[in-house]
């Protein structure tokens, strides 16, 4: 980030919002019905554009917040694309600054990926053709302007993206949209006393990423979803700038994870809790046939440099731990995310099978080469790059290609993290996790990923089947958006 801009936003951030007031406001507005975003079918049609627009939304936090959205005041429709078809989403920029739409998790060439080089100027229209050939999965899309991704996504420029695979059928899986198949876009936000979204960067915020004390799901404060009295599938997307969630149910009931970033797991995986880092997705199925209302809750985020010594800034000045955590409702510090009220009849035919069909296959084979990706912050980053956030000793430079990857070759990337855990994301593919901190990771537990929370070191196998040129390279970066904007990003070609 350029220094002049950093100082400007720092000055406005000094007016630290009163969290005490906003926590009380969040409590009083919680429990509104969960908004279910409309589905926009982007396969084979170009007549319903995504329009990047500005909005003013009353989140119930004391006033109207200035927001951004795709075709709606905040967030965007759920885009649906089908495997084997060409999707033709259209982006129109009706704002007075540049935006993009990056198809996060989509295996598409760099030329249509929506990265920083594809910045769409005000008034312009972009109509990429996306050849969809990957397993069914829950992806998302968001703006990806270098240095502005944090504030733009924070204000609302993101949405969910579903890949359907007509050839892979899992008849028993809950799939009735809004009844037993529920989109859950989780974000934490800071509101000031006037109910306005607060975004500002001081040094601690830049180092830990912006955390908020109010939880939004699909743009509503800690809402309540009326769902089927049966098996309910939650498509969880962490669309927060920096917060890592540890999700579980308040009554301790277990659930099954059925999908990760790249699509369905080979078999449902029984879990009591699930860690979801920024940009990660997971699909879970929870059994609500007992008719009891439950609350999806999260433990506080403990991911902080120096054990939280540097915490503070926008999130409060207490230091240590998750100082911006929403109000705790249980002794272990868990806060509410989403209430589920099973008051609708369950669709017929629900059953969770022993195995799941049509998921991604692992990347296998002897790697042709190894590559190191060191996600650096603080002294390590400064030493190499003179910037507090960097990768391999270099801060992101739009004019520099960091490396070239031969198309179709399997590579082993060793990703390491510095000072705290970083959610590592790479464009254009889904990868297989081999090991984390030296321990082998079974494919059944992770499936294929495009985001991995690296806490120490991880070995991943990657292969890129689509091209990315010098003009429109692929990005690899930390998905804590303040880290990405601040320089913890690089770019590469595939040819
Ligand atoms: Cu990071």
Boltz pocket constraint, residues with backbone or C-beta under 6 A from the ligand:
constraints:
  - pocket:
      binder: B
      contacts: [[A, 375], [A, 421], [A, 422], [A, 423], [A, 478], [A, 479], [A, 480], [A, 483], [A, 484], [A, 488]]
      max_distance: 6.0
